[in-house]
Amino acid sequence: MHQVTTSPEPIRAVSVAEAADIIPHAERIMVIGCSGGGKSTLAQKLASHFSLTYLSIDRDILWLPGWVQRSKEEQRQRIIDRIADERWIMDGTNTSTFDIRLPRTDIVIWVRMPRLLCVWGVLTRWLKHLGRTRPEMALGCVEKVDWQFLEFIWTFEKKFTPRITAAIAAHGPQVPVLQVKCRRQMRALLDLLGVPA
């Protein structure tokens, strides 16, 4: 007789209520997801409310002025230096660094908004910061939107969800992951945490 074995879930998914119990005691949080979904805003609100250092992959790790990317080696070293701190919240996906970030992370908040909402978020952000650099971006990286960026957003879920899931399974299967898929869930999380929306 053949015994069927099932593989374990690739990620340790938690509900909004479970995440709301974990977050107040978390020392290190990753907020990941597609551009325009609200991850930076959420991360900044949580950083302020829980007195965590806010780290932006875009501002602190990835970009130099004028939209020039740092080398992969420099990006990794900058992350290593920053995650050595005891209390932080890091905003940004960058799956190539999950191997060094996830082992130090208490919870992952994966913002998975519908792609139309992400496109809308990016377009409204672009208009708000037209001709300027937004606060969570590196100096000298003036806010821009082009077809390549819009295509990145439009295909993010299909292209990157398998990579994100695989990276979490490989480097942090024990780390709780909250998947926030709509604004209602995000508001519910903030309400449970006592954070103004």
C-alpha positions in Angstrom: 0.0 0.0 0.0 1.3 3.4 -1.0 1.4 6.1 1.7 0.9 9.6 0.4 3.0 12.3 2.0 2.2 15.9 1.6 4.8 18.5 1.6 4.6 21.2 4.3 3.3 24.6 3.4 6.1 26.7 1.9 5.3 29.6 4.2 3.9 29.9 7.7 0.8 31.9 6.9 -0.9 33.8 9.7 -4.1 35.7 10.0 -4.5 39.5 10.6 -5.5 38.7 14.2 -2.4 36.5 14.7 -0.1 39.1 13.1 -1.6 41.8 15.4 -0.6 39.6 18.4 3.0 39.1 17.0 3.8 42.6 15.7 3.8 44.5 19.1 6.5 42.2 20.3 8.5 41.9 17.1 12.0 43.4 17.0 12.5 43.0 13.2 9.9 43.1 10.5 10.1 42.8 6.7 7.4 44.4 4.6 7.4 43.1 1.0 5.3 43.3 -2.1 4.7 45.1 -5.3 5.3 48.8 -5.9 2.3 51.0 -5.3 0.6 48.5 -2.9 1.1 50.6 0.2 4.1 48.7 1.8 6.2 51.9 2.4 3.3 53.7 4.0 2.5 50.7 6.2 6.1 50.2 7.2 6.5 53.8 8.1 3.3 53.8 10.2 4.5 50.7 12.1 8.0 52.1 12.5 6.7 55.2 14.1 4.1 53.5 16.3 6.5 50.8 17.6 9.7 52.9 17.6 11.4 50.7 15.1 14.2 52.0 12.7 12.6 52.4 9.3 14.9 51.0 6.5 14.0 51.3 2.8 15.6 49.0 0.3 15.1 51.7 -2.3 16.6 54.5 -0.3 19.2 52.8 1.9 20.3 49.8 -0.1 19.5 49.7 -3.8 19.8 53.2 -5.4 22.4 55.9 -5.7 21.5 59.4 -7.0 20.3 59.5 -10.6 18.7 56.0 -10.5 22.1 54.2 -10.5 22.0 50.8 -8.8 24.7 49.9 -6.3 26.5 46.6 -7.0 25.0 43.4 -5.7 28.0 43.1 -3.3 27.5 46.6 -1.9 23.8 46.0 -1.5 24.4 42.8 0.5 27.0 44.5 2.7 24.7 47.4 3.4 21.9 45.0 4.4 24.3 42.9 6.6 25.3 46.2 8.3 21.8 47.3 8.9 20.2 44.0 10.0 22.8 43.7 12.7 20.8 46.3 14.6 18.3 44.9 17.1 15.1 46.8 16.1 14.1 47.6 12.6 11.4 47.4 9.9 12.6 46.9 6.3 10.5 48.0 3.4 11.3 46.2 0.1 11.2 42.9 -1.6 14.6 42.0 -3.2 14.4 38.2 -2.9 18.1 37.9 -3.6 18.7 39.1 0.0 16.1 36.9 1.8 18.9 34.5 2.8 20.4 37.2 5.1 17.3 39.1 6.1 14.8 36.3 6.9 16.9 34.5 9.6 16.8 37.8 11.5 13.1 38.6 10.9 10.3 38.0 13.4 7.4 38.5 10.9 6.9 39.2 7.2 4.1 41.4 6.1 3.5 40.6 2.4 1.4 43.3 0.8 -0.4 41.7 -2.2 -2.8 44.2 -3.5 -4.6 43.8 -6.8 -2.5 45.1 -9.7 -4.9 47.8 -10.7 -4.7 49.2 -7.1 -0.8 49.1 -7.4 -0.9 50.9 -10.7 -3.2 53.5 -9.2 -0.9 53.8 -6.2 2.1 54.4 -8.3 0.4 56.9 -10.5 -1.0 59.0 -7.6 2.4 58.8 -5.9 4.1 60.0 -9.1 1.6 63.0 -9.3 2.1 63.8 -5.6 5.9 63.9 -5.9 6.1 65.1 -9.5 9.6 66.5 -10.2 10.8 65.6 -6.7 12.3 62.7 -4.8 9.9 61.0 -2.4 11.0 60.5 1.2 11.5 56.7 1.0 13.7 57.0 -2.2 17.4 57.7 -2.5 18.3 61.4 -3.0 18.5 62.4 -6.6 16.0 59.7 -7.7 13.2 62.0 -9.0 9.9 60.2 -9.0 9.2 58.7 -12.5 6.8 56.3 -14.2 7.5 54.6 -17.5 6.1 51.7 -19.5 8.8 49.4 -18.2 7.8 50.2 -14.6 4.1 49.8 -15.3 4.8 46.4 -16.9 6.8 45.4 -13.8 3.8 46.2 -11.7 1.3 44.5 -14.0 3.3 41.2 -14.1 4.6 41.3 -10.5 2.2 38.8 -9.0 2.8 36.2 -11.8 6.6 36.7 -12.0 7.6 37.3 -8.4 5.1 35.3 -6.2 6.8 32.0 -7.0 10.2 33.6 -6.3 9.0 35.1 -3.0 7.3 31.9 -1.9 10.4 29.8 -2.7 12.8 32.3 -1.0 10.6 32.3 2.2 10.4 28.5 2.1 14.2 28.2 1.7 15.4 30.9 4.1 12.6 31.4 6.7 10.0 28.7 6.7 9.5 29.2 10.4 8.9 33.0 10.0 5.2 34.0 10.2 3.9 35.6 7.1 0.8 37.9 6.9 -0.5 38.3 3.4 -2.5 41.5 3.1 -4.6 41.4 -0.1 -7.0 44.3 0.3 -7.2 47.7 1.9 -9.8 46.3 4.3 -7.3 43.8 5.7 -4.7 46.6 6.1 -7.1 48.8 8.0 -8.1 45.9 10.2 -4.5 45.2 11.0 -3.9 48.9 11.9 -7.1 49.0 13.9 -6.1 45.9 15.9 -2.6 47.4 16.5 -4.1 50.8 17.5 -2.2 52.5 14.7 -4.0 55.5 13.0 -5.0 54.5 9.4 
